Amino acid sequence: MKTLGALALAATTLAVPAGAVELTGGSVELGYSAFTEETDVNRTILRGQAELGFTRNFAAQVDAGYYGYHYLGDGVNLTAHGIYHGSETASFGVYVGYDEIESVSATTYGLEAGMLLAPSVIAEVYAGGFDIEGEGGLMMGVEVANAFGNGLSARAGIDHVNSDFGVDVTSIELGLDYKVTPQTGLYAEVGSTRLSGFGASGSETYVGAGVTIDFGAKRGATFGYRSLFDLIPGL
């Protein structure tokens, strides 16, 4: 899930004048991840987000990304979100996305929500479906982050895909984020991806690191990325 988009909902709700269209926030990210036992099974990502506010309550977010895999090849993602900022502590959205790698494409869609649970704790949850060349399935996930102050925060998340063609993927991730400046951040993460299907299953541990650059008044977008590639840290 990668980011919670800062969830600075108070700033979002109050910053956009009625009837105005404004770039409220966004980010650019460069990252790398690999399995610990087979480092040539890896992934490089370059992706970005931008959010436009139409009124104090309604906004749209667009994500675009490149996912480079050592064995699978080069993948791309494009996702659009429709967002309703219900209050200063909760936002709700719908999304539809498109993934493609080596001429194989997938469509993703679903619902999402972000909430401020405590002054320093934010959570994001999503649930939806996908279609890959006529075969479908379900995808869902949740992430919780806690800010400790001085630019340091920690996060934990789990994502799961259940497919109609018999392959299930579960990814569990722990991460640390550090803001070098208000706009520039570094992150490190460790996780485990479990793949099961066709009578076999296995888990692999992975590590990752990257840099993010935020822009706009919000310094980020509201919701995280919704690509199926986010569940595959390397191949």
C-alpha positions as CSV (number, residue, x, y, z in Angstrom):
1,M,0.0,0.0,0.0
2,K,3.0,2.1,0.4
3,T,1.7,5.5,1.6
4,L,-1.3,6.9,3.4
5,G,-1.0,10.1,1.5
6,A,-0.3,12.1,4.7
7,L,-4.1,12.2,5.5
8,A,-3.9,15.8,6.3
9,L,-7.6,16.0,5.9
10,A,-8.1,19.2,7.9
11,A,-5.9,21.0,5.5
12,T,-7.6,19.5,2.5
13,T,-11.1,20.3,3.7
14,L,-10.3,23.9,4.5
15,A,-7.8,24.8,1.8
16,V,-9.9,24.4,-1.4
17,P,-12.3,27.3,-2.0
18,A,-15.8,26.5,-3.2
19,G,-15.9,26.2,-7.1
20,A,-12.1,26.2,-7.5
21,V,-10.0,23.4,-9.0
22,E,-6.6,23.2,-7.3
23,L,-3.7,20.8,-7.2
24,T,-3.8,20.0,-3.5
25,G,-1.0,17.5,-3.3
26,G,1.1,14.7,-4.8
27,S,4.3,12.8,-4.7
28,V,7.0,11.0,-6.7
29,E,8.7,7.8,-5.5
30,L,11.7,5.8,-6.6
31,G,12.1,2.4,-4.8
32,Y,13.8,-0.9,-5.0
33,S,13.0,-4.3,-3.3
34,A,14.3,-7.8,-3.5
35,F,13.9,-11.2,-1.9
36,T,16.5,-11.8,0.8
37,E,17.5,-15.3,-0.4
38,E,17.5,-14.5,-4.1
39,T,18.5,-10.9,-4.7
40,D,18.2,-11.3,-8.4
41,V,14.4,-11.7,-7.8
42,N,13.9,-7.9,-7.5
43,R,11.7,-4.9,-8.5
44,T,12.5,-1.3,-9.3
45,I,9.6,1.2,-9.1
46,L,9.2,4.8,-10.3
47,R,5.7,6.2,-9.7
48,G,3.8,9.3,-8.8
49,Q,0.5,10.6,-7.6
50,A,-1.4,13.9,-8.0
51,E,-4.6,15.1,-6.4
52,L,-7.0,17.8,-7.6
53,G,-9.5,19.4,-5.3
54,F,-12.8,20.5,-6.9
55,T,-14.6,21.6,-3.8
56,R,-13.9,21.4,-0.1
57,N,-15.3,17.8,0.0
58,F,-14.7,16.4,-3.5
59,A,-11.4,15.5,-5.2
60,A,-9.8,13.3,-7.8
61,Q,-6.5,11.5,-7.5
62,V,-4.4,10.0,-10.4
63,D,-1.6,7.5,-9.9
64,A,0.9,6.4,-12.6
65,G,3.8,4.0,-12.1
66,Y,6.5,1.9,-13.7
67,Y,7.4,-1.5,-12.2
68,G,10.6,-3.1,-13.5
69,Y,11.0,-6.8,-12.7
70,H,14.2,-8.8,-13.3
71,Y,12.4,-11.8,-14.8
72,L,8.8,-10.7,-15.4
73,G,9.7,-7.6,-17.5
74,D,8.4,-4.1,-17.4
75,G,5.0,-3.3,-16.0
76,V,2.9,-0.1,-15.9
77,N,0.0,1.1,-13.9
78,L,-2.6,3.9,-14.2
79,T,-5.2,4.4,-11.5
80,A,-7.9,7.0,-11.0
81,H,-9.6,7.7,-7.6
82,G,-12.8,9.7,-6.9
83,I,-12.6,11.1,-3.3
84,Y,-15.1,12.4,-0.8
85,H,-13.6,14.1,2.3
86,G,-16.4,13.5,4.7
87,S,-14.8,15.3,7.7
88,E,-11.5,16.5,9.0
89,T,-10.7,12.9,10.1
90,A,-12.2,10.7,7.4
91,S,-12.0,10.4,3.6
92,F,-13.8,7.9,1.3
93,G,-13.1,6.9,-2.2
94,V,-13.7,4.7,-5.3
95,Y,-10.9,3.7,-7.6
96,V,-10.4,2.0,-11.0
97,G,-7.0,1.0,-12.3
98,Y,-5.2,-0.6,-15.2
99,D,-2.1,-2.8,-15.0
100,E,-0.1,-4.2,-18.0
101,I,3.0,-6.3,-18.2
102,E,4.4,-8.1,-21.3
103,S,1.0,-7.6,-23.2
104,V,-1.0,-9.1,-20.3
105,S,-3.4,-6.6,-18.8
106,A,-5.6,-6.3,-15.7
107,T,-8.3,-4.0,-14.5
108,T,-8.7,-3.2,-10.8
109,Y,-11.6,-1.5,-9.0
110,G,-12.9,-1.0,-5.5
111,L,-13.7,1.2,-2.5
112,E,-11.3,2.8,0.0
113,A,-11.3,4.8,3.2
114,G,-8.7,6.7,5.3
115,M,-9.2,7.6,8.9
116,L,-7.4,9.5,11.7
117,L,-7.7,7.1,14.6
118,A,-5.7,9.2,17.1
119,P,-3.6,12.4,16.9
120,S,-0.6,10.5,15.6
121,V,-2.3,7.3,14.2
122,I,-3.8,7.0,10.7
123,A,-5.3,4.0,9.0
124,E,-6.2,3.2,5.4
125,V,-8.3,0.3,4.1
126,Y,-9.5,-0.9,0.7
127,A,-11.5,-3.7,-0.8
128,G,-12.3,-4.5,-4.4
129,G,-11.8,-6.8,-7.4
130,F,-9.8,-7.3,-10.5
131,D,-10.0,-8.9,-13.9
132,I,-7.0,-10.4,-15.7
133,E,-7.8,-11.5,-19.3
134,G,-11.3,-12.6,-18.3
135,E,-10.3,-14.2,-15.0
136,G,-11.3,-12.3,-11.8
137,G,-10.8,-12.2,-8.1
138,L,-10.8,-10.1,-4.9
139,M,-8.2,-7.8,-3.5
140,M,-8.1,-6.1,-0.1
141,G,-5.7,-4.5,2.4
142,V,-5.2,-2.4,5.4
143,E,-2.4,-0.2,6.6
144,V,-1.8,1.6,10.0
145,A,0.9,4.2,10.5
146,N,2.0,6.0,13.6
147,A,4.0,9.3,13.7
148,F,6.6,9.5,16.5
149,G,7.7,13.1,15.8
150,N,10.9,14.6,14.4
151,G,10.0,13.2,10.9
152,L,10.0,9.6,12.0
153,S,7.0,7.3,11.5
154,A,6.4,3.5,11.4
155,R,3.8,1.6,9.5
156,A,2.4,-2.0,9.2
157,G,0.2,-3.4,6.5
158,I,-1.3,-6.5,5.0
159,D,-2.6,-7.0,1.4
160,H,-4.4,-10.1,0.1
161,V,-5.5,-11.3,-3.4
162,N,-7.8,-14.2,-3.9
163,S,-8.2,-15.2,-7.6
164,D,-10.7,-17.3,-9.4
165,F,-8.0,-19.2,-11.2
166,G,-6.6,-20.7,-8.0
167,V,-3.7,-18.4,-7.1
168,D,-3.7,-16.5,-3.8
169,V,-1.1,-13.9,-2.7
170,T,-0.7,-12.4,0.8
171,S,1.9,-9.7,1.6
172,I,2.7,-8.5,5.1
173,E,5.0,-5.5,5.4
174,L,6.6,-3.4,8.2
175,G,8.2,0.0,7.3
176,L,10.0,3.0,8.7
177,D,9.7,6.4,7.1
178,Y,11.9,9.4,7.8
179,K,11.4,12.9,6.5
180,V,14.7,14.5,5.7
181,T,12.9,17.7,4.8
182,P,9.2,18.5,4.8
183,Q,9.1,17.5,1.1
184,T,11.7,14.7,0.9
185,G,11.5,11.3,2.7
186,L,13.4,8.1,2.9
187,Y,11.9,4.7,3.7
188,A,13.0,1.2,4.5
189,E,10.8,-1.9,4.8
190,V,10.8,-5.6,5.4
191,G,8.0,-8.0,4.5
192,S,6.9,-11.5,3.6
193,T,5.0,-12.6,0.5
194,R,3.1,-15.9,0.5
195,L,2.0,-17.4,-2.8
196,S,-0.3,-20.5,-3.0
197,G,-1.9,-22.2,-5.8
198,F,-2.1,-25.4,-7.9
199,G,-1.5,-27.6,-4.8
200,A,1.7,-25.8,-3.7
201,S,2.6,-22.8,-1.5
202,G,5.6,-20.9,-0.3
203,S,6.7,-17.7,1.5
204,E,9.6,-15.4,0.7
205,T,11.0,-12.5,2.8
206,Y,11.9,-9.3,1.1
207,V,13.5,-6.0,1.9
208,G,13.1,-2.6,0.2
209,A,14.2,1.0,0.4
210,G,13.4,4.2,-1.5
211,V,12.9,8.0,-1.6
212,T,9.8,10.1,-1.9
213,I,9.3,13.7,-2.8
214,D,6.0,15.3,-1.9
215,F,4.5,18.5,-3.4
216,G,1.5,20.7,-2.9
217,A,-0.1,22.1,0.2
218,K,-1.0,18.6,1.5
219,R,2.5,17.2,0.8
220,G,1.1,14.0,-0.7
221,A,-2.1,12.5,-1.9
222,T,-4.9,11.1,0.1
223,F,-4.8,7.4,-0.8
224,G,-2.1,4.8,-1.5
225,Y,-1.4,2.9,-4.7
226,R,-3.9,0.2,-5.9
227,S,-1.8,-1.8,-8.4
228,L,-1.6,-5.6,-8.3
229,F,2.2,-5.1,-8.8
230,D,2.3,-3.8,-5.2
231,L,1.8,-7.3,-3.9
232,I,4.8,-8.6,-5.9
233,P,8.1,-7.2,-4.5
234,G,10.2,-9.1,-6.9
235,L,10.2,-11.6,-9.8
